[in-house]
Amino acid sequence: MAAAAKFTRDEAILALDVYYSLADGRVLPDSDEIRDLSLLLNRLPVYPVENRRDDFRNANGIAKQLMLFRSNCKSGKKNRHLGSIFFEVAFEYENRIDELHSIAEAIRRNEKAFNLCFGSPLEDEGFPEGVFLGHLHRIIEKRDGLKYEMKDHCQVCFSSPGLCYKTDENLLQNHLIINPVKTDFSKKYKADDFITVCPTCHRALHSYRPWLTAENCGEVLR
């Protein structure tokens, strides 16, 4: 039998968001919250369907993980059957539960985008919010950002790659300045929602938190 698929960061965010919403952290496999979470995790394309076991993300399995998490938090001892990603995410958002909830809500709100055009899991690189919102950000940058004319220089470091490299390709890119948690796949973004950046600054902006706007994007520089 194939090994059970490890919970990803995105799945841990969604699961912990449900856990924190439960009264006293009481986890019941037959509760509406756990059943809905199971259905959602099965719909999201985190793992290819052909690589999933028959019991992939069923309510009992999810409830067991969350019950182990609750027990481990009380005892201070980590159970080897509990994915470490739960503790990593819980520790990271220990004092920012509202922010974790915002990320989970953004994933739920934009589920249609992930099912329609989800890309490589490598696209989560640089996005603390995980692969789904990272991919959504790039979808919108390509869908809407390519419509608008770019500046002749990076608006962060003010470099002009065209003066440095022997290529006819425009190396500058339009960066969506809307926080990933605030993005909405159903919305069409305008020119004012983008700034022109070089690839290096673009990568840096994607990984820097708190999320920077057009007004303070220079804070990413030392």
Residue, then its C-alpha position, 0 to 999 in steps of 0.5 A: m500500500a502506498a504511503a499516506a501523503k504528508f500534509t502540505r503547508d497549505e493544508a495545514i493552514l486550512a486545517l488549523d484554521v478549522y481547529y481554531s474555530l472549534a469550541d475548546g478545540r474539540v475535534l469530531p470526525d462527523s462534525d460539519e466543519i471536519r467533513d467540509l474540510s475533508l471535501l475541500l482538501n480532496r477538491l484542491p489539486v495539492y496531490p495528483v488524484e492518481n497518487r492518492r490512496d482511497d482514504f486520502r484526507n478523509a474526515n477520520g484521518i483529518a480529525k486524528q491529526l487535529m486531535l494529536f495536535r491538541s493532545n501534543c499542545k497540552s502535553g508538550k510532547k510531539n507524536r511521531h504520527l503527527g506531521s511536523i508542518f502543523f507545529e511549524v505553521a502553528f508556531e509561525y502564526e502563534n500570535r497572528i491567528d487572524e492572519l492565518h484565518s485570512i490566508a485560509e479564507a483567501i484559499r477558499r474564496n479562490e478555489k475555482a482558480f486553483n482547479l482551473c489552472f493550478g501549476s507546478p508545486l514549485e511555484d510556492e517558492g518565496f510565498p509564506e502563504g503557500v503554493f495556492l496563493g503564490h500561484l494565484h498571484r502569478i496567474i493574475e500577474k500574467r492574466d492582467g499585468l501583461k496588458y499594461e505598458m511597463k516603465d523603462h526601469c525598475q521602480v524599486c532599484f531603478s535599474s534598467p536591465g536592457l542597458c546591461y544585457k545583450t538581449d532583445e527581450n524586455l526583462l522587466q516585469n509587472h508586479l501585482i502590489i495587492n496582498p495575496v490575502k486580498t486578491d480575488f480571481s474574479k476581479k480584473y486588476k488595473a494598471d494602478d495595481f501593478i509596478t514595474v520591477c526587475p526579476t531580482c526585485h520581483r523575487a524579493l518582493h514576493s518573499y518579503r513580509p509585511w507585503l509592500t505597496a507601490e509607496n513603500c516597495g523600496e523598503v525591500l532594499r538594504 
